[in-house]
């Protein structure tokens, strides 16, 4: 006969069994099995999974009473909708993992100030790089070479908004899934004064190295300007119009959007991220060996493809150019062609004979600007007259683009874009308006940029940007020209220099004529 103690133990065991069994069934009504170890009756007794995702038992396990109460219709997985940064969309963008395969961050490529990463988490505005089970960060570049304070080049870079974590910490913080931001995201930490006309080409060049992984490369999904407010974006040099026209599917976010991410306290997972920070680039470039650029996807993905690609040599005079480092990544000679082609289509010039067959010369005039360098009025007028004579005699098109503070900026930008994609030669006073030369035609003979400088002054931003696409370049000071190979030493113009430049118009026309004869 059973004792009171034995009866109590039996009742306790049966109670635990039935509670655990019914707990399993109730949980499965709301949380489908994730494969995570659970100490339920079904798992302990190795029973088969008898429940559907909505909590009803499978047909072979259902009884008549259950069919009468809840029905026997076929279940259907309905799409779940989620308010993502891009709006209301079907939530197919969940990143899930188990205890054994937590995503680990890997470095795809790195140069000072520009780092391509895979598998990056974001929470409360802080980027989390997962080092694996160990807390060692030896596989990552130095933090100060990736991001900085972002305040000014006079500040020494320090860690900001970036932490290294282990897979165990990810499991503790996020469990087994987070919202996923698919594709390629660019996160730029630059302040407004550092965002200029060279920002888009440099970010796109960093992005182009991913073509080693996939050809053709899809357009980037999104770009974040973490330290630039939306209202300030209009006074930066970043070409919003070019970005909208040539990369129409790319979303652009500003600091207000980034602040929303911080306040939301919602973890995000980025498939691939490009980190860009010019302050970090400036400090780390001075001692960096650009002959041994860290590109880890080359040998891993397409070892036979890399030799056909080329890098832009970063020489000593280029190291002060904070947009230059990503051009040391290997890329196709036609790396910027997708942007140019998309722009041509956006401007409805795809079937335009001027773009296809005609040759053209563009003169970018800054005479209408209230501030900044410009030509002497007599030289400006004479240059236009002589260019008209030359292009008429040669059957070329002449585009005179008047940069003017009082004209609609969209109209001015469109005129400059149309002129650039239709031209083989561009001339103008030094400045970032000549960055559009990167859009000029590519052919058997390279296009040419002629840039005017004051006496004793020279800076190489536009020389470098044309070099990256294989174009010719000539710097011009008064009566003397300086082709690539005999360029003067770097001595940037300043606001204290005379803003009115004089040139020998006849000598300039003679040089343009020589360039015309080559084509």
C-alpha positions as CSV (number, residue, x, y, z in Angstrom):
1,X,0.0,0.0,0.0
2,X,1.3,3.5,-0.9
3,X,2.3,5.7,1.9
4,X,1.2,9.3,2.2
5,X,4.6,10.5,1.1
6,X,4.5,8.4,-2.1
7,X,1.0,9.5,-3.0
8,X,2.1,13.1,-2.5
9,X,5.1,12.6,-4.9
10,X,2.9,11.0,-7.5
11,X,0.3,13.8,-7.4
12,X,3.2,16.3,-7.6
13,X,4.7,14.6,-10.7
14,X,1.4,14.4,-12.5
15,X,0.6,18.0,-11.8
16,X,4.0,19.1,-13.2
17,X,3.5,16.9,-16.3
18,X,0.0,18.3,-17.1
19,X,1.1,22.0,-16.4
20,X,4.2,21.6,-18.6
21,X,2.2,19.9,-21.4
22,X,-0.5,22.6,-21.5
23,X,2.1,25.3,-21.2
24,X,3.8,24.0,-24.4
25,X,0.4,24.0,-26.2
26,X,-0.4,27.5,-25.1
27,X,3.0,28.9,-26.0
28,X,2.8,27.4,-29.4
29,X,-0.4,29.3,-30.1
30,X,1.6,32.6,-30.1
31,X,5.3,31.7,-30.6
32,X,6.2,29.2,-33.3
33,X,9.1,26.9,-32.5
34,X,12.4,28.6,-32.9
35,X,14.6,25.6,-32.3
36,X,15.9,27.1,-29.0
37,X,16.2,24.5,-26.2
38,X,13.2,24.5,-23.9
39,X,12.4,22.2,-21.0
40,X,8.8,21.4,-21.8
41,X,7.0,18.1,-21.6
42,X,6.9,17.6,-25.4
43,X,10.7,18.2,-25.7
44,X,11.5,16.0,-22.6
45,X,9.4,13.1,-23.8
46,X,10.5,13.6,-27.5
47,X,6.9,13.8,-28.7
48,X,6.4,15.0,-32.3
49,X,5.2,18.5,-33.1
50,X,1.4,18.2,-33.3
51,X,0.5,21.9,-33.4
52,X,0.2,24.3,-36.3
53,X,1.6,27.8,-36.1
54,X,-1.8,29.2,-35.0
55,X,-2.2,26.7,-32.1
56,X,-4.5,24.2,-33.6
57,X,-3.4,20.6,-33.8
58,X,-2.4,19.1,-37.1
59,X,-5.2,17.2,-39.0
60,X,-4.0,13.8,-38.0
61,X,-4.0,14.7,-34.3
62,X,-7.3,16.7,-34.2
63,X,-10.5,15.3,-32.8
64,X,-14.1,15.9,-33.7
65,X,-14.7,18.3,-30.8
66,X,-11.7,20.5,-31.9
67,X,-12.9,20.5,-35.6
68,X,-16.4,21.6,-34.5
69,X,-15.1,24.4,-32.2
70,X,-12.2,25.9,-34.2
71,X,-12.8,24.5,-37.7
72,X,-10.6,22.6,-40.1
73,X,-9.7,25.2,-42.7
74,X,-6.2,25.3,-44.2
75,X,-4.1,27.8,-42.3
76,X,-2.4,30.6,-44.3
77,X,0.6,32.6,-43.2
78,X,-0.5,36.2,-43.6
79,X,2.1,38.9,-44.3
80,X,3.0,41.0,-41.3
81,X,3.4,44.7,-42.0
82,X,5.9,46.9,-40.2
83,X,6.6,50.7,-40.2
84,X,10.1,50.7,-41.5
85,X,12.2,53.9,-42.1
86,X,11.1,53.8,-45.7
87,X,7.4,53.6,-44.8
88,X,4.8,50.8,-44.3
89,X,6.0,47.7,-46.0
90,X,5.7,43.9,-45.6
91,X,8.0,42.8,-42.9
92,X,10.1,40.2,-44.7
93,X,13.1,41.9,-43.2
94,X,13.8,40.0,-40.0
95,X,17.3,38.7,-39.3
96,X,17.1,35.5,-37.2
97,X,19.8,33.2,-35.8
98,X,20.3,30.5,-33.3
99,X,22.7,30.2,-30.4
100,X,25.2,28.6,-32.8
101,X,25.2,31.0,-35.7
102,X,25.0,34.6,-34.3
103,X,26.1,36.9,-37.2
104,X,29.7,38.0,-36.7
105,X,31.0,41.3,-38.2
106,X,33.6,41.0,-40.9
107,X,35.8,43.6,-42.5
108,X,35.4,43.6,-46.3
109,X,37.7,46.5,-47.1
110,X,39.4,49.3,-45.3
111,X,41.4,52.5,-45.9
112,X,41.7,55.4,-43.5
113,X,38.2,56.9,-42.9
114,X,36.4,54.4,-45.2
115,X,35.5,50.9,-43.9
116,X,33.2,48.3,-45.5
117,X,31.7,46.0,-43.0
118,X,29.3,43.0,-43.1
119,X,26.8,42.2,-40.3
120,X,26.6,45.3,-38.2
121,X,24.1,45.9,-35.4
122,X,22.7,49.3,-34.3
123,X,21.0,50.2,-31.1
124,X,20.3,53.7,-29.6
125,X,22.6,55.2,-32.2
126,X,25.5,53.0,-31.3
127,X,27.1,50.7,-33.9
128,X,27.9,47.2,-32.6
129,X,30.6,45.2,-34.2
130,X,30.5,41.5,-33.2
131,X,33.9,40.1,-32.7
132,X,32.8,36.5,-32.2
133,X,32.9,34.4,-29.0
134,X,36.1,36.2,-28.0
135,X,36.3,39.9,-27.2
136,X,39.5,40.2,-29.3
137,X,39.4,43.0,-31.9
138,X,42.6,42.1,-33.7
139,X,40.7,41.5,-36.9
140,X,39.4,45.0,-37.1
141,X,41.2,48.3,-38.0
142,X,42.0,50.7,-35.3
143,X,38.8,52.5,-34.2
144,X,40.4,55.9,-34.7
145,X,41.0,55.0,-38.4
146,X,37.3,54.2,-38.9
147,X,35.4,56.9,-37.1
148,X,36.2,60.0,-35.1
149,X,34.7,62.9,-33.2
150,X,33.7,64.2,-36.5
151,X,34.0,67.8,-35.2
152,X,37.1,69.2,-36.9
153,X,40.4,68.1,-38.3
154,X,42.1,69.7,-35.4
155,X,40.7,67.2,-33.0
156,X,42.4,63.8,-32.5
157,X,40.0,61.0,-33.5
158,X,38.4,59.1,-30.6
159,X,35.9,56.3,-30.4
160,X,32.4,57.6,-30.9
161,X,29.2,55.6,-31.4
162,X,31.0,52.3,-31.9
163,X,31.4,49.3,-29.6
164,X,32.8,45.8,-30.0
165,X,30.7,43.0,-28.5
166,X,30.7,39.2,-28.4
167,X,28.1,36.8,-29.7
168,X,27.0,36.1,-26.2
169,X,26.3,39.8,-25.5
170,X,24.2,39.9,-28.7
171,X,22.1,36.9,-27.5
172,X,21.7,38.5,-24.1
173,X,20.6,41.9,-25.6
174,X,18.5,40.9,-28.6
175,X,17.6,37.3,-28.3
176,X,17.4,35.5,-31.7
177,X,16.1,38.2,-34.1
178,X,16.0,41.9,-35.0
179,X,14.7,44.1,-37.8
180,X,16.9,43.9,-40.8
181,X,18.1,46.7,-43.1
182,X,18.9,44.8,-46.3
183,X,21.4,45.7,-49.0
184,X,24.1,48.3,-48.7
185,X,24.0,51.3,-46.3
186,X,26.4,54.2,-46.2
187,X,26.8,56.0,-42.8
188,X,28.7,59.3,-43.2
189,X,29.9,61.0,-39.9
190,X,31.1,64.2,-41.6
191,X,30.1,67.6,-40.4
192,X,28.3,69.9,-42.9
193,X,31.4,71.8,-43.8
194,X,33.1,68.6,-44.8
195,X,30.3,67.4,-47.1
196,X,31.1,68.8,-50.5
197,X,31.0,68.0,-54.3
198,X,33.6,65.3,-53.8
199,X,31.5,63.4,-51.3
200,X,29.3,61.6,-53.8
201,X,32.2,60.3,-56.0
202,X,34.2,59.2,-53.0
203,X,31.3,57.3,-51.4
204,X,30.4,55.7,-54.7
205,X,34.0,54.6,-55.2
206,X,34.0,52.9,-51.8
207,X,30.7,51.3,-52.8
208,X,32.1,50.1,-56.2
209,X,34.6,47.7,-54.6
210,X,31.6,45.5,-53.7
211,X,31.3,44.7,-57.4
212,X,33.9,42.1,-56.6
213,X,31.1,40.3,-54.8
214,X,28.4,40.8,-57.4
215,X,28.2,41.9,-61.0
216,X,26.3,44.0,-62.0
217,X,26.2,45.8,-58.7
218,X,22.7,47.0,-57.6
219,X,22.4,50.7,-56.6
220,X,23.0,51.5,-52.9
221,X,19.8,51.4,-50.8
222,X,20.4,54.3,-48.3
223,X,22.9,57.0,-47.2
224,X,22.9,58.5,-43.7
225,X,24.4,61.9,-43.0
226,X,24.6,61.5,-39.2
227,X,25.8,65.0,-38.4
228,X,24.0,67.0,-41.1
229,X,20.5,68.4,-40.5
230,X,18.1,68.4,-43.4
231,X,17.9,72.2,-43.5
232,X,21.7,72.4,-43.6
233,X,22.0,69.9,-46.5
234,X,21.1,72.7,-49.0
235,X,24.2,74.7,-48.1
236,X,26.6,71.7,-48.3
237,X,28.4,71.0,-51.5
238,X,26.8,67.5,-51.7
239,X,25.0,67.3,-55.0
240,X,21.5,66.3,-54.0
241,X,20.3,66.8,-57.5
242,X,22.9,64.4,-59.0
243,X,22.1,61.9,-56.2
244,X,18.4,62.1,-56.8
245,X,18.7,61.9,-60.6
246,X,21.4,59.2,-61.0
247,X,20.7,57.2,-57.8
248,X,16.9,57.6,-57.7
249,X,16.3,54.5,-55.7
250,X,18.7,55.5,-52.9
251,X,17.1,57.0,-49.7
252,X,19.0,59.9,-48.1
253,X,18.6,60.3,-44.3
254,X,19.9,63.2,-42.1
255,X,20.6,63.7,-38.4
256,X,16.9,64.0,-37.6
257,X,16.3,60.5,-38.9
258,X,19.4,59.2,-37.0
259,X,18.0,60.8,-33.8
260,X,14.8,58.8,-34.4
261,X,16.8,55.6,-34.4
262,X,18.4,56.6,-31.1
263,X,15.1,57.4,-29.4
264,X,13.3,54.3,-30.8
265,X,15.6,52.0,-28.8
266,X,14.9,49.4,-31.5
267,X,17.8,47.2,-32.6
268,X,18.6,47.0,-36.3
269,X,20.7,44.7,-38.3
270,X,22.6,46.0,-41.4
271,X,23.7,43.5,-44.1
272,X,26.6,45.7,-45.3
273,X,27.7,49.1,-44.1
274,X,30.2,51.7,-45.5
275,X,31.5,53.9,-42.7
276,X,32.8,57.3,-43.9
277,X,34.6,59.8,-41.8
278,X,37.0,62.5,-43.2
279,X,38.5,63.5,-39.9
280,X,39.6,59.9,-39.4
281,X,40.8,59.8,-43.0
282,X,43.0,62.9,-42.5
283,X,44.7,61.7,-39.4
284,X,45.2,58.0,-40.3
285,X,46.3,58.7,-44.0
286,X,49.5,60.4,-43.0
287,X,51.2,57.1,-41.9
288,X,49.1,54.7,-43.9
289,X,50.7,52.6,-46.7
290,X,48.3,52.9,-49.6
291,X,50.3,50.3,-51.5
292,X,48.9,47.6,-49.2
293,X,45.2,48.4,-49.1
294,X,43.1,46.0,-46.9
295,X,40.6,44.5,-49.3
296,X,39.6,41.1,-48.0
297,X,36.9,40.2,-50.5
298,X,39.2,40.1,-53.5
299,X,40.8,36.8,-52.8
300,X,37.7,35.4,-51.1
301,X,35.3,36.0,-54.0
302,X,36.9,36.6,-57.4
303,X,40.7,36.0,-57.3
304,X,40.7,35.8,-61.1
305,X,39.0,39.1,-61.6
306,X,41.1,41.4,-59.4
307,X,44.1,41.7,-61.7
308,X,41.9,43.2,-64.5
309,X,41.0,46.0,-62.1
310,X,43.1,49.0,-61.2
311,X,43.7,51.2,-58.2
312,X,44.4,55.0,-58.2
313,X,47.9,55.6,-56.7
314,X,47.6,57.8,-53.6
315,X,50.8,59.9,-53.7
316,X,52.1,62.2,-51.0
317,X,50.4,65.3,-52.4
318,X,47.1,63.4,-52.3
319,X,47.1,62.6,-48.6
320,X,45.6,65.9,-47.6
321,X,42.6,65.1,-49.7
322,X,40.2,63.5,-47.2
323,X,38.0,62.1,-50.0
324,X,40.9,60.3,-51.7
325,X,41.4,57.1,-49.7
326,X,38.6,55.0,-51.2
327,X,40.1,55.5,-54.6
328,X,42.9,53.2,-53.6
329,X,40.4,50.3,-53.6
330,X,40.5,48.2,-56.8
331,X,37.8,49.1,-59.3
332,X,36.9,48.9,-62.9
333,X,38.0,51.7,-65.2
334,X,34.3,52.3,-65.8
335,X,33.4,52.5,-62.1
336,X,31.5,55.8,-62.5
337,X,29.8,54.9,-65.7
338,X,26.6,53.6,-64.1
339,X,26.1,57.1,-62.4
340,X,26.7,58.9,-65.7
341,X,24.4,56.6,-67.7
342,X,21.6,56.9,-65.1
343,X,22.0,60.7,-65.2
344,X,21.7,60.7,-69.0
345,X,18.5,58.7,-68.8
346,X,17.1,60.9,-66.1
347,X,17.8,64.0,-68.2
348,X,16.0,62.4,-71.2
349,X,19.2,62.5,-73.2
350,X,19.5,58.7,-73.9
351,X,18.7,59.1,-77.6
352,X,20.1,62.7,-78.0
353,X,22.6,62.9,-80.9
354,X,24.6,65.6,-79.0
355,X,25.5,63.2,-76.3
356,X,26.1,60.3,-78.7
357,X,28.0,61.7,-81.6
358,X,28.7,65.4,-81.3
359,X,31.8,66.7,-79.6
360,X,31.6,69.6,-77.2
361,X,33.4,72.2,-75.1
362,X,32.0,73.5,-71.9
363,X,33.1,76.8,-70.3
364,X,31.9,77.1,-66.7
365,X,31.6,80.8,-65.9
366,X,31.6,82.0,-62.3
367,X,31.1,85.7,-63.3
368,X,27.6,85.8,-61.8
369,X,28.6,84.6,-58.3
370,X,28.7,87.2,-55.6
371,X,31.7,85.6,-54.0
372,X,34.6,83.4,-55.1
373,X,37.2,83.6,-58.0
374,X,36.3,84.8,-61.4
375,X,38.0,85.9,-64.6
376,X,38.7,89.5,-65.6
377,X,35.6,90.8,-67.5
378,X,37.7,91.4,-70.6
379,X,39.2,87.9,-70.5
380,X,35.8,86.4,-69.9
381,X,34.2,88.1,-72.9
382,X,37.2,87.4,-75.2
383,X,37.3,83.7,-74.1
384,X,33.6,83.3,-75.1
385,X,34.2,85.0,-78.5
386,X,37.2,82.8,-79.3
387,X,35.6,79.6,-78.2
388,X,32.6,80.4,-80.4
389,X,34.9,80.9,-83.4
390,X,36.8,77.7,-82.7
391,X,33.9,75.4,-82.1
392,X,32.0,76.7,-85.1
393,X,35.0,76.1,-87.4
394,X,35.4,72.6,-86.0
395,X,31.7,71.7,-86.0
396,X,31.8,71.2,-82.2
397,X,29.1,72.3,-79.7
398,X,29.9,75.1,-77.2
399,X,28.2,75.1,-73.8
400,X,28.6,78.2,-71.7
401,X,27.2,77.5,-68.2
402,X,26.6,80.7,-66.2
403,X,26.9,80.0,-62.4
404,X,24.6,82.7,-60.9
405,X,23.4,83.2,-57.4
406,X,20.2,84.8,-58.7
407,X,19.1,81.9,-61.0
408,X,17.2,78.8,-59.9
409,X,19.8,76.4,-58.6
410,X,18.0,73.4,-60.1
411,X,18.1,75.1,-63.6
412,X,21.8,75.9,-63.2
413,X,22.6,72.3,-62.1
414,X,20.7,70.8,-65.0
415,X,22.5,73.1,-67.5
416,X,25.8,72.1,-66.1
417,X,24.9,68.4,-66.0
418,X,23.7,68.4,-69.7
419,X,26.8,70.3,-70.7
420,X,29.2,68.0,-68.9
421,X,27.8,64.7,-70.3
422,X,27.9,66.3,-73.8
423,X,31.5,67.5,-73.7
424,X,35.0,66.3,-74.2
425,X,36.7,69.5,-72.9
426,X,35.8,71.6,-69.8
427,X,37.4,74.8,-68.8
428,X,36.8,77.2,-65.9
429,X,38.1,78.9,-62.8
430,X,39.3,76.6,-59.9
431,X,36.6,75.4,-57.5
432,X,34.2,72.6,-56.8
433,X,31.9,73.5,-59.7
434,X,34.4,71.7,-61.9
435,X,33.8,68.4,-60.1
436,X,31.1,67.9,-62.8
437,X,34.0,67.2,-65.2
438,X,33.9,63.6,-64.0
439,X,30.7,63.3,-66.1
440,X,32.4,64.1,-69.4
441,X,32.5,61.7,-72.3
442,X,34.7,58.6,-72.3
443,X,36.1,57.5,-75.6
444,X,39.3,56.5,-77.4
445,X,40.8,59.9,-76.5
446,X,40.4,61.0,-72.9
447,X,38.4,64.1,-72.1
448,X,40.3,67.1,-70.7
449,X,39.8,69.6,-67.9
450,X,41.6,73.0,-68.0
451,X,41.5,74.7,-64.6
452,X,42.5,78.4,-64.0
453,X,44.4,79.4,-60.8
454,X,45.8,82.7,-59.5
455,X,49.6,83.2,-59.8
456,X,51.6,81.1,-57.4
457,X,48.5,79.0,-56.3
458,X,47.4,75.5,-57.0
459,X,45.4,72.7,-55.4
460,X,44.8,69.2,-56.8
461,X,41.2,68.2,-55.9
462,X,40.0,68.3,-59.5
463,X,43.3,66.9,-60.9
464,X,42.8,63.9,-58.6
465,X,39.1,63.4,-59.4
466,X,39.8,63.5,-63.2
467,X,42.7,61.1,-62.7
468,X,40.3,58.5,-61.2
469,X,38.4,58.2,-64.4
470,X,41.4,58.5,-66.8
471,X,40.9,62.0,-68.0
472,X,43.6,64.5,-68.9
473,X,44.2,67.6,-66.8
474,X,45.9,70.9,-67.3
475,X,46.4,73.5,-64.6
476,X,46.7,77.1,-65.9
477,X,48.2,80.2,-64.2
478,X,48.1,83.4,-66.2
479,X,50.2,82.6,-69.3
480,X,51.5,79.2,-68.4
481,X,50.0,75.8,-68.5
482,X,50.9,72.8,-66.3
483,X,49.9,69.4,-67.7
484,X,49.9,66.4,-65.5
485,X,53.5,65.3,-64.9
486,X,54.7,68.9,-64.4
487,X,52.1,70.3,-62.0
488,X,53.2,73.0,-59.6
489,X,53.5,72.4,-55.8
490,X,50.4,72.5,-53.7
491,X,49.6,76.0,-52.5
492,X,45.8,76.3,-52.0
493,X,44.2,79.7,-52.8
494,X,42.8,81.5,-49.8
495,X,40.2,84.2,-49.3
496,X,42.9,86.8,-48.9
497,X,44.1,86.2,-52.5
498,X,42.8,88.3,-55.4
499,X,39.5,86.8,-56.6
500,X,40.0,88.2,-60.1
501,X,42.1,86.0,-62.3
502,X,43.9,87.0,-65.5
503,X,44.7,84.6,-68.3
504,X,46.3,84.7,-71.7
505,X,43.2,83.9,-73.8
506,X,45.1,83.3,-77.0
507,X,47.3,80.7,-75.3
508,X,44.3,79.0,-73.8
509,X,42.5,78.9,-77.2
510,X,45.7,77.4,-78.7
511,X,45.7,74.7,-76.1
512,X,42.0,74.0,-76.6
513,X,42.6,73.8,-80.3
514,X,45.4,71.2,-79.7
515,X,43.0,69.2,-77.6
516,X,40.4,69.4,-80.4
517,X,42.8,68.1,-83.0
518,X,43.5,65.0,-80.9
519,X,39.9,63.9,-81.3
